Amino acid sequence: MKAIAIVGHSKTGKTTLCEALIRTLTARGYRVGSVKEIHAEGFSIDDPASNTGRHRSAGARTVIARGPAETDVLLDHPIPHRQLLSYFDEDYVILEGVRDVPCPLIQSAASPEDLPNPLDPRTVAVSGVIANGGLREVQGLPVLNPLGDPDALADFVERTAFPPLPGVDPKSCGACGCDCMAFAGKIAHGAAQREDCVQYRQPVSITVGGRELHLVPFVERIVKNAVLGLVRELDGYREHSEITVTIREDG
């Protein structure tokens, strides 16, 4: 799953940009998901007077509303980006207002003066209201017009989006020489490849409930050495063979 974040101030065209991108990618046959970051204090999408609101008021931490047309999952707390993204199995996920995922960014702005200085190193393009003025480039980045040329926008995202980096603590990994945000910036600008991340090339993987866990090198070595230490003593073991261990818990 590839991801790209759309960031910028309010009223700069972020949602319009997301709509155009989602619509165009979907028309090309991709499965697309999205995340909308809400910054308002005390925001809740649920009505306290509704049945689900009453469940939550009574103390339920997770409430699921299931209907014939949609299913809504309501949590009473924010969740980290890795857990959030684990809910998706789409080809692309568009992240509106999300800044904490190690992936490329498109900066939405109303004018050149509206742009952050400096730009986030992960920024690969500028878009939004600023594109209505006919600008083609600003601060060395292309200006994409989501309404005037949505196909060019989708083409650009197809070329630049990549699967998010795991976002592990650099004290636990740091094998690439920097943290995941900085490395995402290098990938976004062609100075590195997504496959250069050691997490991408890890020889050990653990999947729980169908979701793969990210292992830092230290934990990976512990798991690998522990499993190899046991399996090497068993009849049928062959050096350099792939090993699969499945654990099913009852109850």
Contacts in CASP RR format, 6 or more apart in sequence:
PFRMAT RR
TARGET T0000
AUTHOR 0000-0000-0000
METHOD contacts of the structure
MODEL  1
MKAIAIVGHSKTGKTTLCEALIRTLTARGYRVGSVKEIHAEGFSIDDPAS
NTGRHRSAGARTVIARGPAETDVLLDHPIPHRQLLSYFDEDYVILEGVRD
VPCPLIQSAASPEDLPNPLDPRTVAVSGVIANGGLREVQGLPVLNPLGDP
DALADFVERTAFPPLPGVDPKSCGACGCDCMAFAGKIAHGAAQREDCVQY
RQPVSITVGGRELHLVPFVERIVKNAVLGLVRELDGYREHSEITVTIRED
G
1 85 0 8 1.000
1 88 0 8 1.000
1 89 0 8 1.000
1 90 0 8 1.000
1 91 0 8 1.000
1 92 0 8 1.000
1 93 0 8 1.000
1 163 0 8 1.000
2 91 0 8 1.000
2 92 0 8 1.000
2 93 0 8 1.000
2 161 0 8 1.000
2 162 0 8 1.000
2 163 0 8 1.000
3 85 0 8 1.000
3 92 0 8 1.000
3 93 0 8 1.000
3 94 0 8 1.000
3 95 0 8 1.000
3 101 0 8 1.000
3 103 0 8 1.000
3 161 0 8 1.000
3 162 0 8 1.000
3 163 0 8 1.000
3 164 0 8 1.000
4 21 0 8 1.000
4 92 0 8 1.000
4 94 0 8 1.000
4 95 0 8 1.000
4 103 0 8 1.000
4 104 0 8 1.000
4 105 0 8 1.000
4 106 0 8 1.000
4 157 0 8 1.000
4 160 0 8 1.000
4 161 0 8 1.000
5 95 0 8 1.000
5 96 0 8 1.000
5 97 0 8 1.000
5 98 0 8 1.000
5 99 0 8 1.000
5 101 0 8 1.000
5 103 0 8 1.000
5 104 0 8 1.000
5 105 0 8 1.000
5 106 0 8 1.000
5 122 0 8 1.000
6 14 0 8 1.000
6 17 0 8 1.000
6 18 0 8 1.000
6 21 0 8 1.000
6 94 0 8 1.000
6 95 0 8 1.000
6 96 0 8 1.000
6 97 0 8 1.000
6 105 0 8 1.000
6 106 0 8 1.000
6 108 0 8 1.000
6 127 0 8 1.000
7 14 0 8 1.000
7 97 0 8 1.000
7 98 0 8 1.000
7 99 0 8 1.000
7 105 0 8 1.000
7 106 0 8 1.000
7 107 0 8 1.000
7 108 0 8 1.000
7 120 0 8 1.000
8 14 0 8 1.000
8 97 0 8 1.000
8 107 0 8 1.000
8 108 0 8 1.000
8 109 0 8 1.000
9 108 0 8 1.000
9 109 0 8 1.000
9 110 0 8 1.000
9 114 0 8 1.000
11 110 0 8 1.000
11 129 0 8 1.000
12 108 0 8 1.000
12 109 0 8 1.000
12 110 0 8 1.000
12 114 0 8 1.000
12 128 0 8 1.000
12 129 0 8 1.000
12 130 0 8 1.000
13 108 0 8 1.000
13 128 0 8 1.000
13 129 0 8 1.000
14 96 0 8 1.000
14 97 0 8 1.000
14 108 0 8 1.000
14 128 0 8 1.000
15 96 0 8 1.000
16 128 0 8 1.000
16 146 0 8 1.000
16 147 0 8 1.000
17 106 0 8 1.000
17 108 0 8 1.000
17 127 0 8 1.000
17 128 0 8 1.000
17 146 0 8 1.000
17 153 0 8 1.000
18 34 0 8 1.000
18 94 0 8 1.000
18 96 0 8 1.000
19 146 0 8 1.000
20 146 0 8 1.000
20 147 0 8 1.000
20 150 0 8 1.000
20 153 0 8 1.000
21 94 0 8 1.000
21 146 0 8 1.000
21 150 0 8 1.000
21 153 0 8 1.000
21 154 0 8 1.000
21 157 0 8 1.000
22 32 0 8 1.000
22 33 0 8 1.000
22 34 0 8 1.000
22 94 0 8 1.000
23 150 0 8 1.000
24 150 0 8 1.000
24 151 0 8 1.000
24 153 0 8 1.000
24 154 0 8 1.000
25 32 0 8 1.000
25 91 0 8 1.000
25 92 0 8 1.000
25 154 0 8 1.000
25 157 0 8 1.000
26 32 0 8 1.000
28 154 0 8 1.000
30 90 0 8 1.000
30 91 0 8 1.000
30 92 0 8 1.000
31 89 0 8 1.000
31 90 0 8 1.000
31 91 0 8 1.000
31 92 0 8 1.000
32 90 0 8 1.000
32 91 0 8 1.000
32 92 0 8 1.000
32 93 0 8 1.000
32 94 0 8 1.000
33 88 0 8 1.000
33 90 0 8 1.000
33 92 0 8 1.000
33 93 0 8 1.000
33 94 0 8 1.000
34 93 0 8 1.000
34 94 0 8 1.000
34 95 0 8 1.000
34 96 0 8 1.000
35 84 0 8 1.000
35 93 0 8 1.000
35 94 0 8 1.000
35 95 0 8 1.000
35 96 0 8 1.000
35 98 0 8 1.000
36 96 0 8 1.000
36 97 0 8 1.000
37 95 0 8 1.000
37 96 0 8 1.000
37 97 0 8 1.000
37 98 0 8 1.000
37 99 0 8 1.000
45 74 0 8 1.000
46 52 0 8 1.000
46 53 0 8 1.000
46 56 0 8 1.000
46 63 0 8 1.000
46 74 0 8 1.000
47 53 0 8 1.000
48 54 0 8 1.000
48 56 0 8 1.000
48 57 0 8 1.000
52 63 0 8 1.000
52 65 0 8 1.000
52 72 0 8 1.000
52 74 0 8 1.000
53 63 0 8 1.000
55 63 0 8 1.000
56 63 0 8 1.000
56 74 0 8 1.000
56 76 0 8 1.000
61 75 0 8 1.000
61 76 0 8 1.000
61 77 0 8 1.000
62 73 0 8 1.000
62 74 0 8 1.000
62 75 0 8 1.000
62 76 0 8 1.000
63 73 0 8 1.000
63 74 0 8 1.000
64 71 0 8 1.000
64 72 0 8 1.000
64 73 0 8 1.000
64 74 0 8 1.000
65 71 0 8 1.000
65 72 0 8 1.000
65 74 0 8 1.000
81 98 0 8 1.000
81 100 0 8 1.000
81 101 0 8 1.000
81 164 0 8 1.000
81 167 0 8 1.000
82 166 0 8 1.000
82 167 0 8 1.000
82 214 0 8 1.000
85 93 0 8 1.000
85 101 0 8 1.000
85 164 0 8 1.000
86 211 0 8 1.000
92 157 0 8 1.000
92 161 0 8 1.000
95 101 0 8 1.000
95 103 0 8 1.000
99 105 0 8 1.000
99 120 0 8 1.000
101 164 0 8 1.000
102 122 0 8 1.000
102 164 0 8 1.000
102 165 0 8 1.000
102 166 0 8 1.000
102 167 0 8 1.000
102 180 0 8 1.000
102 181 0 8 1.000
102 183 0 8 1.000
102 184 0 8 1.000
103 122 0 8 1.000
103 161 0 8 1.000
103 162 0 8 1.000
103 164 0 8 1.000
103 165 0 8 1.000
103 184 0 8 1.000
104 122 0 8 1.000
104 123 0 8 1.000
104 124 0 8 1.000
104 160 0 8 1.000
104 161 0 8 1.000
104 162 0 8 1.000
104 184 0 8 1.000
104 185 0 8 1.000
104 187 0 8 1.000
104 188 0 8 1.000
105 120 0 8 1.000
105 122 0 8 1.000
105 123 0 8 1.000
105 124 0 8 1.000
105 188 0 8 1.000
106 123 0 8 1.000
106 124 0 8 1.000
106 125 0 8 1.000
106 126 0 8 1.000
106 127 0 8 1.000
106 144 0 8 1.000
106 157 0 8 1.000
107 115 0 8 1.000
107 116 0 8 1.000
107 119 0 8 1.000
107 120 0 8 1.000
107 123 0 8 1.000
107 125 0 8 1.000
107 126 0 8 1.000
107 127 0 8 1.000
107 141 0 8 1.000
108 126 0 8 1.000
108 127 0 8 1.000
108 128 0 8 1.000
108 129 0 8 1.000
108 130 0 8 1.000
109 115 0 8 1.000
109 126 0 8 1.000
109 127 0 8 1.000
109 128 0 8 1.000
109 129 0 8 1.000
109 130 0 8 1.000
110 128 0 8 1.000
110 129 0 8 1.000
110 130 0 8 1.000
111 129 0 8 1.000
111 130 0 8 1.000
112 130 0 8 1.000
112 135 0 8 1.000
112 138 0 8 1.000
112 139 0 8 1.000
114 130 0 8 1.000
115 126 0 8 1.000
115 138 0 8 1.000
115 139 0 8 1.000
119 139 0 8 1.000
119 141 0 8 1.000
121 181 0 8 1.000
121 182 0 8 1.000
121 185 0 8 1.000
121 188 0 8 1.000
121 189 0 8 1.000
122 181 0 8 1.000
122 184 0 8 1.000
122 185 0 8 1.000
122 188 0 8 1.000
123 141 0 8 1.000
123 188 0 8 1.000
124 141 0 8 1.000
124 156 0 8 1.000
124 160 0 8 1.000
124 188 0 8 1.000
124 189 0 8 1.000
125 141 0 8 1.000
125 142 0 8 1.000
125 143 0 8 1.000
125 144 0 8 1.000
125 156 0 8 1.000
125 160 0 8 1.000
126 138 0 8 1.000
126 139 0 8 1.000
126 141 0 8 1.000
126 142 0 8 1.000
126 143 0 8 1.000
126 144 0 8 1.000
127 143 0 8 1.000
127 144 0 8 1.000
127 145 0 8 1.000
127 146 0 8 1.000
127 153 0 8 1.000
128 145 0 8 1.000
128 146 0 8 1.000
130 138 0 8 1.000
130 143 0 8 1.000
131 143 0 8 1.000
131 144 0 8 1.000
131 145 0 8 1.000
131 146 0 8 1.000
131 147 0 8 1.000
131 148 0 8 1.000
132 145 0 8 1.000
134 143 0 8 1.000
134 145 0 8 1.000
135 143 0 8 1.000
136 142 0 8 1.000
136 143 0 8 1.000
137 143 0 8 1.000
142 156 0 8 1.000
144 152 0 8 1.000
144 153 0 8 1.000
144 156 0 8 1.000
145 152 0 8 1.000
145 153 0 8 1.000
146 153 0 8 1.000
160 188 0 8 1.000
162 187 0 8 1.000
162 188 0 8 1.000
162 194 0 8 1.000
163 194 0 8 1.000
164 184 0 8 1.000
165 180 0 8 1.000
165 183 0 8 1.000
165 184 0 8 1.000
165 187 0 8 1.000
165 194 0 8 1.000
165 197 0 8 1.000
165 199 0 8 1.000
166 180 0 8 1.000
166 197 0 8 1.000
166 199 0 8 1.000
166 214 0 8 1.000
167 179 0 8 1.000
167 180 0 8 1.000
167 181 0 8 1.000
167 214 0 8 1.000
168 174 0 8 1.000
168 180 0 8 1.000
168 199 0 8 1.000
168 214 0 8 1.000
168 216 0 8 1.000
169 216 0 8 1.000
170 177 0 8 1.000
170 178 0 8 1.000
170 179 0 8 1.000
170 180 0 8 1.000
172 216 0 8 1.000
172 217 0 8 1.000
172 218 0 8 1.000
173 198 0 8 1.000
173 199 0 8 1.000
173 216 0 8 1.000
173 217 0 8 1.000
175 198 0 8 1.000
175 217 0 8 1.000
176 183 0 8 1.000
176 192 0 8 1.000
176 196 0 8 1.000
176 197 0 8 1.000
176 198 0 8 1.000
177 183 0 8 1.000
178 186 0 8 1.000
180 197 0 8 1.000
183 192 0 8 1.000
183 196 0 8 1.000
183 197 0 8 1.000
185 191 0 8 1.000
186 192 0 8 1.000
187 193 0 8 1.000
187 194 0 8 1.000
187 196 0 8 1.000
194 200 0 8 1.000
195 201 0 8 1.000
198 217 0 8 1.000
199 214 0 8 1.000
199 215 0 8 1.000
202 215 0 8 1.000
202 217 0 8 1.000
202 220 0 8 1.000
203 220 0 8 1.000
203 224 0 8 1.000
204 215 0 8 1.000
204 220 0 8 1.000
204 223 0 8 1.000
204 224 0 8 1.000
205 212 0 8 1.000
205 213 0 8 1.000
205 215 0 8 1.000
206 212 0 8 1.000
206 213 0 8 1.000
206 215 0 8 1.000
206 223 0 8 1.000
207 213 0 8 1.000
215 223 0 8 1.000
227 243 0 8 1.000
227 245 0 8 1.000
228 243 0 8 1.000
231 237 0 8 1.000
231 243 0 8 1.000
END
